[in-house]
Amino acid sequence: MIIFENIKKTYIKNKQQVHALNDINLTVDTGDIFGLIGWSGAGKSSLIRLVNQLEKPTTGTVCVDGVDLNKLDATAQRAHKKKIGMIFQHFNLLESKTVAQNIAIPLVLQGLKREEIDRRVDAMLSYVDLTGKKHSYPGQLSGGQKQRVGIARALITEPSILLCDEATSALDPQTTLSILKLLKQINSERNITILLVTHEMEVISSICNKVAVMEKGQVIEQGSVLDIFSAPQKETTKKFVSTVINAEIPEAVLDSLVEQDNIFRLEFLGNSAREPVVNELILKQLVEINILFANMREIGGVVLGSMFIQMNGTEKNVEQAVAFLQTKGVRVERGGV
């Protein structure tokens, strides 16, 4: 478990104070895949770097598995860092070292015997599906393969926590999916808690069970990914969620949504996604309905449906139609594009 309590982080830049983190309170439970999302400069990386003590808070405490990191002496800090693995956006591999040598670096620094290092490196190469690349150099690898080397290096010390700082941002969509699948496998099979930084809501929806949205050094919204997706409260959160929904809408349809009046976005959660709610509304003949776009996705094992419709009728009838949808458990937002 990772607990951030009353965290503030202040830098001095050009003789001015910069508040990178401002009163952060956050709990990451053991076994979570917890996502931190926000635009550039939101404070995500500053926060994650507190966990492995690459940064220290100006005020506040970070506790990992009940241990206050502020109270660790040098020996305890070294022991703590062995429990934390980290992967980076740009891989951070040594170009002059082979794949196996890059993965082995943490074990070499720990002074393990060569036989033990070779055994663990071979096992890790197999786990990340890079056995055939053992003697290759980073320059001979694809981006996805480089990130797998980074993941193997992070796991080689058998950590309990894995920090991922924009781990898929430099990868193409197909490779991103394969890396996310591997991270989910690591979490499930090795019971490793993952704290993940990204600016892509698609990554959050694909892998995380919980998410915190950051803006200007603060957590403005947090909760389960399903709750955040189905009912975002803050404007920034709504924009992140809309990037996923809108990316699935054909451009011609998206343009028409912006141009038309009386557009409503409907969110169907769980059972309501499987029921003929809109058909029931049509049969009531309160308003004329034009279905413009609809899709379904699974988030956290629950079906979430999204639909854009146009409702034409008197304002009173439109209000009655909205009220009917809400009684059926449908979240309704006017506009919503």
DRENRO-770044 format. One line per 5 residues: number of its first residue (from 1); their letters; for each residue x, y, z of C-alpha. Coordinates in nm, 4 decimals, always signed. Layout:
BEGIN
NUM	a	X:Y:Z  ... .
END
This chain:
BEGIN
1	miife	+0.0000:+0.0000:+0.0000  +0.1175:+0.3513:-0.0851  -0.0205:+0.6469:+0.1093  +0.0430:+1.0084:+0.0133  -0.0577:+1.2364:+0.2999 .
6	nikkt	-0.0693:+1.6168:+0.2777  +0.2049:+1.6175:+0.0148  +0.3490:+1.9473:-0.1016  +0.6458:+1.9866:-0.3336  +0.7967:+2.3266:-0.4059 .
11	yiknk	+1.0795:+2.4103:-0.6451  +1.2698:+2.7330:-0.6854  +1.2840:+2.8447:-1.0490  +1.4215:+3.1831:-1.1523  +1.4085:+3.2852:-0.7853 .
16	qqvha	+1.0361:+3.2111:-0.7799  +0.8556:+2.9340:-0.5934  +0.6889:+2.6750:-0.8162  +0.4291:+2.4574:-0.6443  +0.4570:+2.1247:-0.8275 .
21	lndin	+0.2377:+1.9413:-0.5755  -0.0163:+2.1031:-0.3477  -0.1835:+1.9098:-0.0644  -0.2005:+1.5658:-0.2263  -0.3871:+1.2943:-0.0349 .
26	ltvdt	-0.4037:+0.9598:-0.2111  -0.4080:+0.5896:-0.1248  -0.2949:+0.3132:-0.3605  -0.4025:-0.0256:-0.2263  -0.1894:-0.3376:-0.2601 .
31	gdifg	-0.2659:-0.5051:-0.5925  -0.4065:-0.1923:-0.7580  -0.3258:-0.0786:-1.1069  -0.3633:+0.2868:-1.0204  -0.3493:+0.5521:-1.2907 .
36	ligws	-0.2410:+0.9139:-1.2530  -0.3633:+1.1202:-1.5461  -0.3246:+1.4869:-1.6307  -0.1866:+1.7246:-1.8882  +0.1827:+1.8087:-1.9023 .
41	gagks	+0.2896:+1.9962:-1.5904  +0.0081:+1.8589:-1.3747  +0.2542:+1.7087:-1.1255  +0.2156:+1.3396:-1.2120  +0.5842:+1.2574:-1.2504 .
46	slirl	+0.6782:+1.4636:-0.9456  +0.4349:+1.2579:-0.7394  +0.5424:+0.9169:-0.8654  +0.9110:+0.9963:-0.8078  +0.8410:+1.0374:-0.4368 .
51	vnqle	+0.7738:+0.6639:-0.4086  +1.1275:+0.5566:-0.5005  +1.2774:+0.8676:-0.3404  +1.4094:+1.0201:-0.6600  +1.2360:+1.3244:-0.5124 .
56	kpttg	+1.1449:+1.4132:-0.1555  +0.8359:+1.6092:-0.0510  +0.8752:+1.9602:+0.0840  +0.6112:+1.8736:+0.3431  +0.3896:+1.5720:+0.4033 .
61	tvcvd	+0.4560:+1.1995:+0.4253  +0.4777:+0.9077:+0.1852  +0.4218:+0.5680:+0.3469  +0.4896:+0.2404:+0.1650  +0.3598:-0.0738:+0.3344 .
66	gvdln	+0.3344:+0.1149:+0.6619  +0.6848:+0.2647:+0.6485  +0.7288:+0.6439:+0.6499  +0.9921:+0.7090:+0.3835  +1.0990:+1.0312:+0.5548 .
71	kldat	+1.2313:+0.8276:+0.8480  +1.4523:+0.5837:+0.6556  +1.8277:+0.5970:+0.7088  +2.0686:+0.5336:+0.4193  +2.0729:+0.1553:+0.4694 .
76	aqrah	+1.6938:+0.1335:+0.4905  +1.6590:+0.3541:+0.1815  +1.8694:+0.1123:-0.0231  +1.6566:-0.1801:+0.0957  +1.3395:+0.0129:+0.0130 .
81	kkkig	+1.4516:+0.0946:-0.3406  +1.4997:-0.2773:-0.4135  +1.1240:-0.3171:-0.3628  +1.0451:-0.0559:-0.6291  +1.0804:-0.1116:-1.0030 .
86	mifqh	+1.0445:+0.1702:-1.2554  +0.9979:+0.1905:-1.6308  +1.0310:+0.5043:-1.8391  +0.8932:+0.6598:-2.1565  +1.2275:+0.6497:-2.3388 .
91	fnlle	+1.3444:+0.3130:-2.1992  +1.6768:+0.4401:-2.0519  +1.8803:+0.1470:-2.1848  +2.2589:+0.1447:-2.2181  +2.3302:+0.1276:-2.5915 .
96	sktva	+2.6693:-0.0386:-2.5390  +2.5196:-0.3266:-2.3392  +2.3304:-0.6286:-2.4708  +1.9713:-0.6993:-2.3731  +2.0860:-0.9504:-2.1105 .
101	qniai	+2.3459:-0.7097:-1.9733  +2.0913:-0.4275:-1.9438  +1.8510:-0.6500:-1.7541  +2.1292:-0.7729:-1.5242  +2.2462:-0.4261:-1.4134 .
106	plvlq	+2.0461:-0.4130:-1.0850  +2.1698:-0.7606:-0.9881  +2.5311:-0.6733:-1.0693  +2.5005:-0.3660:-0.8470  +2.3696:-0.5896:-0.5692 .
111	glkre	+2.6768:-0.8116:-0.6013  +2.4974:-1.1363:-0.6842  +2.6962:-1.4326:-0.8148  +2.7192:-1.4751:-1.1927  +2.5305:-1.8076:-1.1884 .
116	eidrr	+2.2380:-1.6514:-1.0026  +2.2369:-1.3479:-1.2332  +2.2337:-1.5658:-1.5465  +1.9535:-1.7819:-1.4093  +1.7308:-1.4884:-1.3226 .
121	vdaml	+1.8028:-1.3014:-1.6465  +1.7171:-1.6080:-1.8571  +1.3918:-1.6554:-1.6666  +1.3016:-1.2895:-1.7119  +1.3832:-1.2954:-2.0847 .
126	syvdl	+1.1398:-1.5830:-2.1223  +0.8739:-1.4025:-1.9187  +0.8796:-1.0898:-2.1366  +0.9094:-1.2945:-2.4574  +1.2621:-1.1814:-2.5513 .
131	tgkkh	+1.4580:-1.5076:-2.5312  +1.5773:-1.4721:-2.8898  +1.7087:-1.1193:-2.8243  +1.9426:-1.2049:-2.5357  +2.2616:-1.1010:-2.7180 .
136	sypgq	+2.1083:-0.8160:-2.9216  +2.1819:-0.4490:-2.8573  +1.9156:-0.1785:-2.8016  +1.9818:-0.0318:-3.1468  +1.8670:-0.3607:-3.2999 .
141	lsggq	+1.5308:-0.3596:-3.1205  +1.1894:-0.2124:-3.1930  +1.0321:+0.0333:-2.9499  +0.8126:-0.2357:-2.8001  +1.1075:-0.4695:-2.7525 .
146	kqrvg	+1.3070:-0.1923:-2.5839  +1.0230:-0.1344:-2.3400  +1.0072:-0.5074:-2.2666  +1.3770:-0.4901:-2.1777  +1.2961:-0.1969:-1.9489 .
151	iaral	+1.0171:-0.3958:-1.7862  +1.2430:-0.6996:-1.7414  +1.5105:-0.4824:-1.5797  +1.2499:-0.3338:-1.3446  +1.1223:-0.6792:-1.2444 .
156	iteps	+1.4592:-0.8512:-1.2048  +1.4906:-0.7484:-0.8374  +1.1446:-0.8978:-0.7666  +0.9817:-0.5705:-0.6553  +0.6414:-0.5374:-0.4917 .
161	illcd	+0.5676:-0.2055:-0.6650  +0.6153:-0.1055:-1.0290  +0.6195:+0.2619:-1.1279  +0.5391:+0.3389:-1.4923  +0.6149:+0.6929:-1.6092 .
166	eatsa	+0.4483:+0.7415:-1.9509  +0.5596:+0.3867:-2.0361  +0.3577:+0.3669:-2.3592  +0.3707:+0.7282:-2.4823  +0.6527:+0.6599:-2.7313 .
171	ldpqt	+0.4857:+0.3491:-2.8774  +0.2421:+0.2915:-3.1633  -0.1152:+0.1828:-3.0739  -0.0661:-0.1888:-3.1448  +0.2563:-0.2055:-2.9438 .
176	tlsil	+0.0901:-0.0083:-2.6648  -0.1790:-0.2763:-2.6376  +0.0812:-0.5522:-2.6101  +0.2716:-0.3661:-2.3361  -0.0501:-0.2974:-2.1442 .
181	kllkq	-0.1395:-0.6664:-2.1699  +0.2013:-0.7556:-2.0248  +0.1595:-0.5071:-1.7383  -0.1815:-0.6513:-1.6570  -0.0281:-0.9997:-1.6582 .
186	inser	+0.2486:-0.8831:-1.4223  -0.0077:-0.7373:-1.1831  -0.2187:-1.0525:-1.1861  +0.0491:-1.3219:-1.1791  +0.3033:-1.1520:-0.9536 .
191	nitil	+0.0678:-0.9475:-0.7354  +0.2710:-0.6363:-0.8089  +0.1071:-0.3025:-0.7356  +0.1358:-0.0733:-1.0370  +0.1319:+0.3064:-1.0182 .
196	lvthe	+0.1046:+0.4404:-1.3697  +0.1452:+0.7934:-1.5066  -0.0107:+0.8810:-1.8416  -0.1865:+1.1577:-2.0331  -0.3903:+0.9037:-2.2331 .
201	mevis	-0.7331:+0.8080:-2.0988  -0.7376:+0.5065:-2.3312  -0.4493:+0.3613:-2.1278  -0.6427:+0.4205:-1.8049  -0.9574:+0.2505:-1.9355 .
206	sicnk	-0.7608:-0.0453:-2.0732  -0.5657:-0.1456:-1.7643  -0.6374:+0.0512:-1.4445  -0.8921:-0.0216:-1.1735  -0.8533:+0.3194:-1.0071 .
211	vavme	-0.7562:+0.6636:-1.1305  -0.6710:+1.0086:-0.9973  -0.6991:+1.3125:-1.2227  -0.4359:+1.5796:-1.1602  -0.4339:+1.9450:-1.2561 .
216	kgqvi	-0.1905:+2.2184:-1.1500  -0.0350:+2.0048:-0.8775  -0.3626:+1.8918:-0.7240  -0.5805:+1.5812:-0.7391  -0.9116:+1.7177:-0.8637 .
221	eqgsv	-1.0987:+1.3880:-0.8913  -1.0350:+1.0250:-0.8001  -1.2190:+0.6956:-0.7823  -1.2727:+0.3708:-0.9655  -1.2158:+0.3912:-1.3401 .
226	ldifs	-1.5764:+0.2858:-1.3951  -1.7102:+0.5674:-1.1750  -1.4877:+0.8273:-1.3387  -1.5811:+0.7130:-1.6894  -1.9528:+0.6878:-1.6247 .
231	apqke	-1.9923:+1.0098:-1.4241  -1.6976:+1.2517:-1.4509  -1.7499:+1.5609:-1.2365  -1.4732:+1.8064:-1.3226  -1.4361:+1.9739:-1.6607 .
236	ttkkf	-1.0810:+1.8421:-1.7069  -1.1979:+1.4875:-1.6332  -1.4822:+1.5221:-1.8819  -1.2329:+1.6277:-2.1486  -1.0151:+1.3218:-2.0820 .
241	vstvi	-1.3142:+1.0873:-2.0972  -1.4397:+1.2509:-2.4168  -1.1041:+1.1850:-2.5866  -1.1785:+0.8120:-2.5642  -1.5441:+0.8343:-2.6642 .
246	naeip	-1.4859:+1.0855:-2.9455  -1.1929:+0.8846:-3.0849  -1.4400:+0.6059:-3.1616  -1.6841:+0.8326:-3.3477  -1.6345:+0.8692:-3.7247 .
251	eavld	-1.5175:+1.2211:-3.8071  -1.8178:+1.2975:-4.0274  -2.0532:+1.1974:-3.7455  -1.8536:+1.3990:-3.4916  -1.8813:+1.7097:-3.7103 .
256	slveq	-2.2571:+1.6621:-3.7326  -2.2850:+1.6306:-3.3532  -2.1193:+1.9683:-3.3103  -2.3399:+2.1354:-3.5710  -2.6824:+2.0062:-3.4604 .
261	dnifr	-2.9123:+2.1269:-3.1835  -3.0774:+1.9211:-2.9111  -2.7936:+1.6681:-2.8942  -2.7806:+1.4507:-2.5838  -2.5142:+1.2105:-2.4678 .
266	leflg	-2.6464:+0.9037:-2.2884  -2.4369:+0.6758:-2.0666  -2.5730:+0.3278:-1.9935  -2.4152:+0.1332:-1.7081  -2.4477:-0.2393:-1.6375 .
271	nsare	-2.8023:-0.3696:-1.6867  -2.9274:-0.0488:-1.8482  -2.6784:-0.1083:-2.1321  -2.8648:-0.4287:-2.2203  -3.2220:-0.3016:-2.1869 .
276	pvvne	-3.4277:-0.1413:-2.4686  -3.4520:+0.1907:-2.2857  -3.4402:+0.4125:-2.5939  -3.6986:+0.1942:-2.7677  -3.9297:+0.2417:-2.4681 .
281	lilkq	-3.8807:+0.6172:-2.4966  -3.9626:+0.6098:-2.8680  -4.2860:+0.4209:-2.7950  -4.3902:+0.6923:-2.5497  -4.3924:+0.9369:-2.8452 .
286	lvein	-4.2854:+1.2277:-2.6267  -4.0185:+1.3416:-2.8700  -3.8802:+1.2541:-3.2096  -3.5517:+1.0666:-3.1650  -3.2636:+1.0407:-3.4082 .
291	ilfan	-2.9846:+0.8028:-3.3005  -2.6551:+0.9487:-3.4254  -2.3956:+0.7186:-3.2686  -2.3789:+0.4302:-3.0214  -2.1161:+0.1927:-2.8871 .
296	mreig	-2.0381:-0.0317:-2.5901  -1.7148:-0.1022:-2.4038  -1.6201:-0.3068:-2.0991  -1.4532:-0.1269:-1.8084  -1.3620:-0.3175:-1.4954 .
301	gvvlg	-1.5806:-0.6095:-1.5995  -1.8893:-0.3867:-1.6365  -2.0491:-0.2915:-1.9681  -2.0634:+0.0834:-2.0325  -2.2704:+0.2011:-2.3275 .
306	smfiq	-2.2507:+0.5451:-2.4888  -2.5039:+0.6954:-2.7260  -2.5563:+1.0320:-2.8899  -2.9143:+1.1123:-2.9842  -3.1054:+1.4125:-3.1130 .
311	mngte	-3.4386:+1.4816:-2.9439  -3.6849:+1.7089:-3.1226  -3.9983:+1.8307:-2.9500  -4.1249:+2.0918:-2.7083  -3.8924:+2.1808:-2.4224 .
316	knveq	-4.1430:+2.0316:-2.1785  -4.1514:+1.7012:-2.3652  -3.7723:+1.6952:-2.3918  -3.7500:+1.7447:-2.0151  -3.9967:+1.4581:-1.9629 .
321	avafl	-3.7921:+1.2358:-2.1931  -3.4736:+1.3155:-1.9996  -3.6507:+1.2421:-1.6705  -3.7701:+0.9056:-1.8061  -3.4173:+0.8079:-1.9110 .
326	qtkgv	-3.2832:+0.9031:-1.5694  -3.5409:+0.6829:-1.3948  -3.3992:+0.3948:-1.5996  -3.0492:+0.4557:-1.4645  -2.9234:+0.6374:-1.7744 .
331	rverg	-2.6905:+0.9339:-1.7282  -2.7982:+1.2167:-1.9588  -2.5893:+1.5166:-2.0581  -2.7001:+1.7839:-2.3014  -2.4344:+1.8366:-2.5662 .
336	gv	-2.1564:+1.6202:-2.4235  -1.9394:+1.6259:-2.7360 .
END
